[in-house]
C-alpha cells in the first residue's frame, strides 16, 4: 500500500517527535551516570553536565563495599525472581483453567476475579491481613500479596482461548490430562505472553517500595528501592540520624554516591529488557484481542 505525500510527512513528524521525547527522557539519566563517575566536589559545584568531571569509580567501589546495600540487593533479587515465578505460576494456571469452556461456573468465577480489579479493601485492612497471617516483617510480605494479578491472568486467558482447540483434543486423545496438556502443549508455544508478563512482574517486584515501607522493619530485609529512597532523601537531621543508625552516613552520604546507587538500582532491569523486547509487543497483541 503506497502512502500519500501527506502521510509520509506525517510519519516523519511522528518519528522526529518521538526522537525528541526519547532524548528528553534519556538526558536526565545520562546526567546521573555522569555524576556517578565524577568527583563529589565537581558535582556539588554544579560542574557536571552530560560528561564526567575528574573521572573516577570511587562511588561504585563504596556502594559495593557497603554490607547493607549488598544485603538489600540480594533481598530484591530474591523477591524479583521468586515473585516473578509465583506470578507466572498463578496467572498461567488460573488463566488456563478459565479458558476452558467446560469449567463449571466459569462466568461466575471470572466475575469474582473481575470484581477484585475494581474494589480494594484499602491500606489498613491489607496491613491487618498481612500481620494476622504472620507475614509482617518477613520477606514473604514482599512476594505473596502481589503474586496474583487479574490483569495478567486475563491476558493469559485470552491468549489460550485463541489457540486452536485441536491442540487440546489431540493431547486428550494421546491420554494427557489437563496438567500435562498445559505443561507439554500450551506452555512451549506461549513464550511471547510469558515473556511479556514475566517482564511486567519483574519490573513490579524490582521496584517494590510501598510494601517494604509498610511491612518491613528489619533493615536487613529492606528491598533495594526503600534503601535507595533513604539514601537519596537525607535532607533533615532526622534523616541523617537514620542514616547513621544504618551505618550509611559515612559511606553513602555524598551526592556522587547517591547517583551511583541510583544507577546500580536501575541498571539490572535496563539490561534485561532488550532480551525480552522482541516478545513484548507480540505478547500484548496476542493476549489482548479479547477478554
Residue frames relative to the residue before (quaternion, step in Angstrom):
aa qw qx qy qz dx dy dz
X 1.0000 0.0000 0.0000 0.0000 0.00 0.00 0.00
X 0.3105 -0.7737 0.5299 0.1554 3.57 -0.65 1.18
X 0.3501 -0.7350 0.5464 0.1966 3.54 -1.03 0.86
X 0.4677 -0.6478 0.5190 0.3037 3.54 -1.12 0.65
X 0.6839 -0.4830 0.3473 0.4224 3.56 -1.29 0.30
X 0.6586 0.5092 -0.3142 0.4563 3.58 0.95 -0.85
X 0.6445 0.5162 -0.3205 0.4641 3.60 1.03 -0.76
X 0.6305 0.5275 -0.3316 0.4629 3.58 1.04 -0.76
X 0.6676 0.4887 -0.3010 0.4743 3.59 0.93 -0.89
X 0.6250 0.5368 -0.3350 0.4572 3.57 1.04 -0.77
X 0.6506 0.5107 -0.3123 0.4673 3.60 0.97 -0.85
X 0.6445 0.5166 -0.3218 0.4628 3.57 1.00 -0.79
X 0.6437 0.5192 -0.3180 0.4637 3.58 1.01 -0.82
X 0.6297 0.5294 -0.3267 0.4653 3.56 1.04 -0.81
X 0.6533 0.5128 -0.3135 0.4604 3.59 0.95 -0.90
X 0.6589 0.5011 -0.3080 0.4689 3.60 0.92 -0.90
X 0.6495 0.5247 -0.3139 0.4520 3.57 0.96 -0.89
X 0.6797 0.4826 -0.2900 0.4702 3.58 0.91 -0.91
X 0.6134 0.5353 -0.3497 0.4635 3.60 1.09 -0.66
X 0.6422 0.5183 -0.3201 0.4653 3.58 0.99 -0.84
X 0.6543 0.5033 -0.3063 0.4740 3.58 0.96 -0.90
X 0.6532 0.5272 -0.3102 0.4463 3.58 0.97 -0.88
X 0.6652 0.4910 -0.2996 0.4762 3.58 0.93 -0.89
X 0.6448 0.5307 -0.3199 0.4475 3.59 0.99 -0.85
X 0.6783 0.4684 -0.2846 0.4894 3.58 1.09 -0.69
X 0.6796 0.5125 -0.2869 0.4395 3.59 1.09 -0.68
X 0.6144 0.6117 -0.3517 0.3531 3.58 0.97 -0.83
X 0.6514 0.4982 -0.3591 0.4455 3.68 0.84 -0.71
X 0.6501 0.5027 -0.3240 0.4687 3.59 1.02 -0.73
X 0.6096 0.5336 -0.3454 0.4737 3.60 1.09 -0.70
X 0.6397 0.5254 -0.3175 0.4626 3.57 1.02 -0.79
X 0.6361 0.5202 -0.3229 0.4697 3.59 1.02 -0.80
X 0.6496 0.5111 -0.3131 0.4677 3.59 0.97 -0.86
X 0.6492 0.5189 -0.3163 0.4575 3.57 0.94 -0.88
X 0.6631 0.4978 -0.3090 0.4659 3.60 0.93 -0.83
X 0.6477 0.5380 -0.3310 0.4260 3.58 1.00 -0.75
X 0.7219 0.3941 -0.2375 0.5168 3.60 1.20 -0.48
X 0.5942 0.5661 -0.3620 0.4420 3.59 1.27 0.19
X 0.5830 -0.5406 0.4498 0.4068 3.54 -1.28 0.10
X 0.5973 -0.5928 0.4027 0.3601 3.55 -1.13 0.63
X 0.6040 0.5693 -0.3544 0.4306 3.59 1.09 -0.67
X 0.6653 0.4953 -0.2972 0.4730 3.58 0.97 -0.86
X 0.6433 0.5191 -0.3207 0.4624 3.58 1.02 -0.79
X 0.6841 0.4851 -0.2876 0.4626 3.60 0.88 -0.94
X 0.6710 0.4864 -0.2918 0.4775 3.58 1.16 -0.59
X 0.4536 -0.7098 0.4320 0.3223 3.59 1.26 -0.10
X 0.4298 0.7300 -0.4323 0.3089 3.57 1.18 0.53
X 0.6320 0.5466 -0.3307 0.4387 3.61 1.23 -0.20
X 0.1214 -0.7847 0.6060 0.0475 3.54 -0.83 1.06
X 0.8022 -0.1955 0.1820 0.5339 3.53 -0.35 -1.29
X 0.7062 0.3490 -0.2537 0.5613 3.58 1.30 0.14
X 0.5423 -0.6357 0.4330 0.3381 3.61 -0.99 0.78
X 0.1906 -0.7381 0.6333 0.1334 3.54 -1.25 0.58
X 0.8112 0.0251 -0.1041 0.5748 3.56 -0.81 1.11
X 0.1025 -0.8685 0.4843 0.0269 3.52 0.79 1.20
X 0.2319 0.7350 -0.6186 0.1529 3.54 -1.05 0.93
X 0.3619 -0.7244 0.5475 0.2108 3.56 -1.28 0.37
X 0.2436 0.8067 -0.5054 0.1855 3.58 1.23 0.46
X 0.6365 0.5559 -0.3364 0.4155 3.59 0.94 -0.86
X 0.6902 0.4761 -0.2852 0.4644 3.57 0.92 -0.89
X 0.6053 0.5391 -0.3593 0.4626 3.58 1.09 -0.64
X 0.6737 0.4919 -0.2965 0.4651 3.58 0.94 -0.87
X 0.6223 0.5463 -0.3445 0.4423 3.59 1.01 -0.78
X 0.7556 0.3926 -0.2181 0.4768 3.57 0.78 -1.00
X 0.5951 0.5254 -0.3829 0.4724 3.60 1.25 0.06
X 0.5953 0.5903 -0.3680 0.4022 3.59 1.19 -0.43
X 0.4004 -0.7587 0.4532 0.2422 3.63 -0.47 1.12
X 0.6506 0.5182 -0.3336 0.4438 3.60 0.99 -0.75
X 0.6329 0.5202 -0.3333 0.4666 3.58 1.04 -0.73
X 0.6577 0.5016 -0.3118 0.4676 3.58 0.94 -0.85
X 0.6373 0.5132 -0.3247 0.4743 3.58 1.02 -0.78
X 0.6533 0.5133 -0.3061 0.4648 3.56 0.97 -0.87
X 0.6248 0.5294 -0.3266 0.4718 3.57 1.06 -0.74
X 0.6500 0.5110 -0.3100 0.4693 3.58 0.97 -0.85
X 0.6274 0.5308 -0.3289 0.4652 3.59 1.02 -0.82
X 0.6900 0.4830 -0.2844 0.4579 3.58 0.85 -0.95
X 0.6304 0.5214 -0.3371 0.4660 3.60 0.99 -0.75
X 0.6627 0.4941 -0.3049 0.4730 3.58 0.93 -0.89
X 0.6537 0.5088 -0.3133 0.4645 3.59 0.92 -0.90
X 0.6646 0.5117 -0.3066 0.4499 3.59 0.95 -0.86
X 0.6900 0.4703 -0.2840 0.4713 3.58 0.85 -0.96
X 0.7034 0.4548 -0.2705 0.4745 3.58 0.79 -1.03
X 0.6683 0.5052 -0.3081 0.4508 3.59 0.93 -0.84
X 0.6464 0.5104 -0.3221 0.4669 3.58 0.98 -0.79
X 0.6425 0.5120 -0.3187 0.4727 3.59 0.98 -0.83
X 0.6706 0.4947 -0.3028 0.4624 3.60 0.88 -0.93
X 0.6459 0.5203 -0.3199 0.4579 3.58 0.99 -0.82
X 0.6599 0.4983 -0.3097 0.4694 3.58 0.90 -0.90
X 0.6498 0.5241 -0.3216 0.4468 3.58 0.95 -0.86
X 0.7151 0.4602 -0.2754 0.4484 3.60 0.78 -0.97
X 0.7129 0.4530 -0.2846 0.4533 3.60 0.82 -0.91
X 0.6409 0.5204 -0.3339 0.4550 3.60 1.06 -0.67
X 0.6890 0.4663 -0.2941 0.4705 3.59 0.83 -0.92
X 0.6714 0.4810 -0.3016 0.4764 3.60 0.95 -0.83
X 0.6654 0.5079 -0.3044 0.4545 3.57 0.93 -0.88
X 0.6408 0.5147 -0.3265 0.4667 3.58 1.02 -0.77
X 0.6601 0.5058 -0.3180 0.4554 3.61 0.89 -0.88
X 0.7147 0.4463 -0.2652 0.4687 3.61 0.87 -0.87
X 0.6182 0.5356 -0.3562 0.4517 3.60 1.19 -0.25
X 0.5942 0.5519 -0.3651 0.4572 3.61 1.27 -0.19
X 0.3978 -0.7560 0.4734 0.2150 3.58 -0.57 1.16
X 0.6409 0.5407 -0.3314 0.4325 3.57 1.16 -0.42
X 0.4551 0.6899 -0.4503 0.3377 3.60 1.26 -0.06
X 0.4428 -0.7011 0.4957 0.2585 3.59 -0.81 1.02
X 0.8439 0.0765 -0.0949 0.5224 3.58 -1.03 0.86
X 0.1365 0.8449 -0.5054 0.1104 3.56 1.10 0.74
X 0.6821 0.4848 -0.2893 0.4648 3.60 0.88 -0.91
X 0.6485 0.5175 -0.3213 0.4564 3.59 0.98 -0.81
X 0.6547 0.4989 -0.3113 0.4749 3.58 0.97 -0.83
X 0.6440 0.5157 -0.3219 0.4644 3.57 1.00 -0.81
X 0.6333 0.5241 -0.3246 0.4678 3.58 1.01 -0.79
X 0.6115 0.5568 -0.3375 0.4497 3.58 1.05 -0.80
X 0.6767 0.4746 -0.2913 0.4815 3.58 0.94 -0.86
X 0.6566 0.5294 -0.3203 0.4312 3.59 0.93 -0.87
X 0.5988 0.5757 -0.3653 0.4203 3.60 1.04 -0.71
X 0.6564 0.5295 -0.3172 0.4338 3.58 1.01 -0.80
X 0.5843 0.5759 -0.3775 0.4296 3.60 1.21 -0.29
X 0.7652 0.3827 -0.1786 0.4858 3.57 1.11 -0.68
X 0.7668 0.2650 -0.1548 0.5637 3.58 1.19 -0.43
X 0.0162 -0.7980 0.6011 -0.0398 3.55 -0.85 1.04
X 0.5523 -0.6520 0.4068 0.3232 3.57 -0.96 0.85
X 0.5241 -0.6262 0.4293 0.3858 3.60 1.02 -0.69
X 0.7130 -0.4897 0.3096 0.3949 3.53 -1.33 0.26
X 0.6964 0.4904 -0.2947 0.4331 3.59 0.78 -0.99
X 0.6682 0.4642 -0.3258 0.4815 3.67 0.81 -0.81
X 0.6208 0.5400 -0.3401 0.4553 3.57 1.05 -0.71
X 0.6483 0.5132 -0.3067 0.4714 3.57 0.98 -0.86
X 0.6675 0.4963 -0.3003 0.4669 3.59 0.91 -0.92
X 0.6312 0.5389 -0.3277 0.4515 3.56 1.05 -0.76
X 0.6557 0.5039 -0.3029 0.4737 3.58 0.94 -0.90
X 0.6703 0.4973 -0.3033 0.4597 3.59 0.93 -0.85
X 0.6861 0.4876 -0.2910 0.4547 3.60 0.91 -0.89
X 0.6573 0.4926 -0.3073 0.4805 3.58 1.17 -0.51
X 0.4971 -0.6824 0.4114 0.3435 3.59 1.26 -0.05
X 0.4961 0.6750 -0.4139 0.3563 3.59 1.22 0.40
X 0.4767 0.6965 -0.4358 0.3126 3.58 1.24 -0.29
X 0.8436 0.0749 -0.1236 0.5171 3.54 -0.99 1.02
X 0.5684 0.5025 -0.4353 0.4846 3.54 1.00 0.93
X 0.6237 -0.5693 0.3806 0.3769 3.55 -1.17 0.50
X 0.6039 0.5830 -0.3546 0.4119 3.58 1.19 -0.53
X 0.5481 0.6005 -0.3968 0.4261 3.58 1.23 -0.31
X 0.6581 0.4898 -0.2947 0.4900 3.58 1.27 -0.39
X 0.7242 0.4474 -0.2236 0.4747 3.59 1.23 -0.43
X 0.7508 0.4717 -0.2492 0.3896 3.56 0.54 -1.21
X 0.6676 0.5223 -0.3510 0.3978 3.68 0.78 -0.80
X 0.7800 0.3551 -0.1900 0.4790 3.60 1.03 -0.63
X 0.4678 0.7271 -0.4257 0.2669 3.58 1.21 0.13
X 0.7141 0.3616 -0.2608 0.5398 3.61 1.24 -0.14
X 0.0057 -0.7904 0.6110 -0.0435 3.55 -0.66 1.16
X 0.3945 -0.7281 0.5097 0.2334 3.57 -0.64 1.12
X 0.6185 0.5531 -0.3473 0.4370 3.57 1.03 -0.73
X 0.6622 0.4804 -0.3027 0.4890 3.59 0.90 -0.89
X 0.6409 0.5371 -0.3274 0.4400 3.57 0.98 -0.85
X 0.6383 0.5195 -0.3278 0.4639 3.60 1.01 -0.78
X 0.6241 0.5321 -0.3398 0.4603 3.59 1.02 -0.75
X 0.6733 0.4835 -0.2923 0.4768 3.58 0.93 -0.91
X 0.6367 0.5354 -0.3215 0.4523 3.58 0.94 -0.87
X 0.6733 0.4875 -0.2938 0.4718 3.58 0.90 -0.92
X 0.6310 0.5347 -0.3314 0.4540 3.57 1.02 -0.77
X 0.6791 0.4852 -0.2895 0.4686 3.60 0.87 -0.93
X 0.6468 0.5310 -0.3269 0.4391 3.60 1.02 -0.74
X 0.6618 0.5104 -0.3077 0.4548 3.59 1.16 -0.49
X 0.5636 0.5964 -0.3937 0.4144 3.58 1.22 -0.29
X 0.5958 -0.5943 0.3933 0.3703 3.63 -1.01 0.70
X 0.4850 -0.6752 0.4769 0.2853 3.57 -0.92 0.89
X 0.5377 0.6379 -0.3953 0.3843 3.58 1.22 -0.43
X 0.5625 0.5975 -0.3921 0.4158 3.60 1.14 -0.52
X 0.6924 0.4597 -0.2740 0.4839 3.56 0.87 -0.93
X 0.6405 0.5289 -0.3287 0.4494 3.57 0.98 -0.80
X 0.6576 0.5049 -0.3142 0.4625 3.59 0.94 -0.83
X 0.6545 0.5010 -0.3114 0.4729 3.56 0.98 -0.84
X 0.6387 0.5285 -0.3251 0.4551 3.59 1.04 -0.78
X 0.6367 0.5243 -0.3257 0.4622 3.57 1.01 -0.79
X 0.6857 0.4732 -0.2731 0.4810 3.58 1.09 -0.73
X 0.6025 -0.6149 0.3332 0.3846 3.58 1.28 0.08
X 0.4343 0.7012 -0.4652 0.3214 3.61 1.21 0.30
X 0.3230 -0.6995 0.5917 0.2370 3.55 -1.11 0.66
X 0.7501 -0.4081 0.2577 0.4521 3.59 -1.28 0.02
X 0.6512 0.5149 -0.3253 0.4529 3.60 0.96 -0.82
X 0.6715 0.4838 -0.2982 0.4755 3.59 0.92 -0.83
X 0.6308 0.5302 -0.3339 0.4578 3.59 1.02 -0.74
X 0.6575 0.5002 -0.3048 0.4739 3.55 0.98 -0.86
X 0.7223 0.4732 -0.2556 0.4347 3.58 0.83 -1.02
X 0.8131 0.3122 -0.1351 0.4724 3.59 0.83 -0.96
X 0.7335 0.3878 -0.2349 0.5064 3.61 1.19 -0.36
X 0.7797 0.3752 -0.1944 0.4620 3.58 0.70 -1.08
X 0.6821 0.5181 -0.3146 0.4090 3.60 0.79 -0.92
X 0.6528 0.5250 -0.3529 0.4168 3.66 0.86 -0.75
X 0.7370 0.3705 -0.2352 0.5140 3.62 1.12 -0.51
X 0.6034 0.5803 -0.3410 0.4277 3.58 1.27 0.24
X 0.2618 0.8162 -0.4889 0.1621 3.59 1.20 0.37
X 0.6422 0.5316 -0.3635 0.4158 3.68 0.86 -0.75
X 0.7188 0.4317 -0.2691 0.4738 3.59 0.76 -0.98
X 0.6331 0.5251 -0.3377 0.4576 3.61 1.05 -0.69
X 0.6472 0.5088 -0.3187 0.4698 3.58 1.00 -0.81
X 0.6412 0.5313 -0.3212 0.4511 3.57 1.00 -0.82
X 0.7015 0.4491 -0.2652 0.4857 3.56 0.81 -1.02
X 0.6203 0.5461 -0.3424 0.4469 3.58 1.03 -0.73
X 0.6487 0.5064 -0.3123 0.4746 3.57 1.02 -0.80
X 0.6357 0.5259 -0.3222 0.4643 3.59 0.94 -0.89
X 0.6947 0.4822 -0.2750 0.4574 3.56 0.83 -1.05
X 0.6497 0.5242 -0.3245 0.4448 3.60 0.94 -0.86
X 0.6512 0.5001 -0.3145 0.4763 3.59 0.95 -0.85
X 0.6340 0.5404 -0.3228 0.4492 3.58 1.00 -0.87
X 0.7216 0.4312 -0.2578 0.4763 3.59 0.79 -0.96
X 0.6243 0.5370 -0.3513 0.4455 3.60 1.00 -0.71
X 0.7357 0.3973 -0.2168 0.5040 3.59 1.05 -0.77
X 0.2684 0.7869 -0.5164 0.2052 3.60 1.21 0.35
X 0.0564 0.8071 -0.5820 0.0814 3.54 -0.68 1.14
X 0.7129 0.4714 -0.2772 0.4390 3.60 0.60 -1.13
X 0.6667 0.4739 -0.3325 0.4695 3.67 0.81 -0.80
X 0.6308 0.5409 -0.3358 0.4437 3.58 1.06 -0.69
X 0.6630 0.4848 -0.2954 0.4880 3.57 1.08 -0.72
X 0.7212 0.4699 -0.2489 0.4440 3.58 0.94 -0.93
X 0.8308 0.3078 -0.1017 0.4524 3.55 0.82 -1.03
X 0.7225 0.4243 -0.2389 0.4908 3.62 1.20 -0.30
X 0.1061 -0.7937 0.5979 0.0366 3.56 -0.94 0.99
X 0.6462 0.5267 -0.3178 0.4517 3.58 1.11 -0.66
X 0.4717 -0.7096 0.4374 0.2875 3.66 -0.59 1.07
X 0.6680 0.5117 -0.3179 0.4369 3.61 0.99 -0.71
X 0.6789 0.4442 -0.2957 0.5044 3.60 1.28 -0.07
X 0.3923 0.7247 -0.4851 0.2924 3.58 1.27 0.11
X 0.3787 -0.6778 0.5661 0.2770 3.62 -0.93 0.79
X 0.7035 -0.5135 0.2955 0.3924 3.54 -1.20 0.55
X 0.6752 0.5155 -0.3166 0.4221 3.61 0.88 -0.88
X 0.6117 0.5316 -0.3538 0.4669 3.60 1.09 -0.61
X 0.6679 0.4906 -0.2974 0.4740 3.57 0.93 -0.89
X 0.6266 0.5330 -0.3362 0.4586 3.59 1.01 -0.78
X 0.6492 0.5156 -0.3177 0.4601 3.58 0.95 -0.86
X 0.6494 0.5129 -0.3151 0.4646 3.57 0.99 -0.80
X 0.6763 0.5087 -0.2937 0.4445 3.57 1.02 -0.81
X 0.7632 0.4057 -0.2132 0.4556 3.60 0.83 -0.97
X 0.7203 0.4226 -0.2559 0.4868 3.61 1.20 -0.21
X 0.3308 0.7420 -0.5166 0.2705 3.61 1.05 0.69
X 0.1845 0.8140 -0.5213 0.1780 3.56 0.17 1.32
X 0.7421 0.3486 -0.2075 0.5336 3.59 1.13 -0.53
X 0.6611 -0.5012 0.3754 0.4132 3.54 -1.29 0.26
X 0.6193 0.5335 -0.3441 0.4620 3.58 1.10 -0.66
X 0.6183 0.5330 -0.3411 0.4661 3.57 1.04 -0.76
X 0.6674 0.4973 -0.3028 0.4643 3.57 0.92 -0.89
X 0.6291 0.5273 -0.3366 0.4613 3.57 1.06 -0.70
X 0.6465 0.5056 -0.3166 0.4756 3.57 1.01 -0.83
X 0.6369 0.5228 -0.3286 0.4615 3.57 1.01 -0.77
X 0.6536 0.5163 -0.3134 0.4561 3.57 0.98 -0.85
X 0.6416 0.5253 -0.3195 0.4586 3.58 1.03 -0.79
X 0.7096 0.4213 -0.2483 0.5072 3.57 1.13 -0.65
X 0.4468 -0.7044 0.4403 0.3322 3.60 1.30 0.11
X 0.4841 0.6677 -0.4320 0.3648 3.56 1.01 0.84
X 0.5310 0.6825 -0.4052 0.2967 3.58 1.14 -0.52
X 0.7324 0.4495 -0.2570 0.4421 3.55 0.85 -0.90
X 0.7711 0.3849 -0.1934 0.4690 3.59 1.01 -0.72
X 0.8105 0.2351 -0.1141 0.5242 3.60 0.98 -0.76
X 0.4531 0.7312 -0.4196 0.2898 3.57 1.14 0.49
X 0.6197 0.5666 -0.3562 0.4100 3.65 1.14 -0.34
X 0.6451 -0.5457 0.3744 0.3819 3.55 -1.25 0.49
X 0.6288 0.5424 -0.3366 0.4439 3.59 0.99 -0.80
X 0.6772 0.4869 -0.2881 0.4704 3.55 0.94 -0.88
X 0.6017 0.5470 -0.3574 0.4594 3.59 1.08 -0.65
X 0.6540 0.5057 -0.3129 0.4675 3.59 0.97 -0.83
X 0.6360 0.5265 -0.3230 0.4627 3.58 1.04 -0.80
X 0.6270 0.5351 -0.3295 0.4604 3.57 1.03 -0.79
X 0.6411 0.5226 -0.3194 0.4625 3.59 0.98 -0.86
X 0.6622 0.5088 -0.3069 0.4566 3.59 0.91 -0.92
X 0.6803 0.4937 -0.2942 0.4550 3.58 0.84 -0.97
X 0.6924 0.4798 -0.2854 0.4572 3.60 0.97 -0.78
X 0.6995 0.4582 -0.2641 0.4806 3.60 1.20 -0.44
X 0.6037 0.6503 -0.3403 0.3113 3.56 1.01 -0.88
X 0.6406 0.5529 -0.3696 0.3838 3.69 0.78 -0.80
X 0.6778 0.4708 -0.2973 0.4802 3.60 0.90 -0.86
X 0.6217 0.5396 -0.3361 0.4576 3.58 1.06 -0.76
X 0.6636 0.4984 -0.3008 0.4698 3.59 1.05 -0.74
X 0.6877 0.4962 -0.2863 0.4459 3.59 0.94 -0.90
X 0.6033 0.6327 -0.3587 0.3272 3.59 0.93 -0.89
X 0.6737 0.5074 -0.3447 0.4121 3.69 0.73 -0.85
X 0.6438 0.5339 -0.3330 0.4353 3.61 1.07 -0.64
X 0.7356 0.3837 -0.2222 0.5122 3.60 1.18 -0.49
X 0.4669 0.7221 -0.4242 0.2839 3.56 1.27 -0.28
X 0.6353 0.5563 -0.3444 0.4102 3.60 1.00 -0.76
X 0.6929 0.4396 -0.2750 0.5009 3.58 1.21 -0.51
X 0.5209 0.7117 -0.3900 0.2646 3.55 1.23 -0.54
X 0.7301 0.4242 -0.2487 0.4744 3.59 0.61 -1.13
X 0.6442 0.5259 -0.3227 0.4521 3.57 0.98 -0.84
X 0.6630 0.5161 -0.3085 0.4459 3.58 0.96 -0.84
X 0.6627 0.4926 -0.3076 0.4727 3.57 0.95 -0.86
X 0.6559 0.5185 -0.3129 0.4505 3.60 0.96 -0.85
X 0.6962 0.4729 -0.2789 0.4625 3.58 0.87 -0.93
X 0.7478 0.4386 -0.2285 0.4430 3.55 0.98 -0.81
X 0.7335 0.4357 -0.2291 0.4687 3.57 1.22 -0.26
X 0.3558 0.7496 -0.4931 0.2614 3.60 1.20 0.34
X 0.7842 -0.0882 0.0717 0.6099 3.55 0.98 -0.86
X 0.2874 -0.7551 0.5699 0.1496 3.54 -1.21 0.55
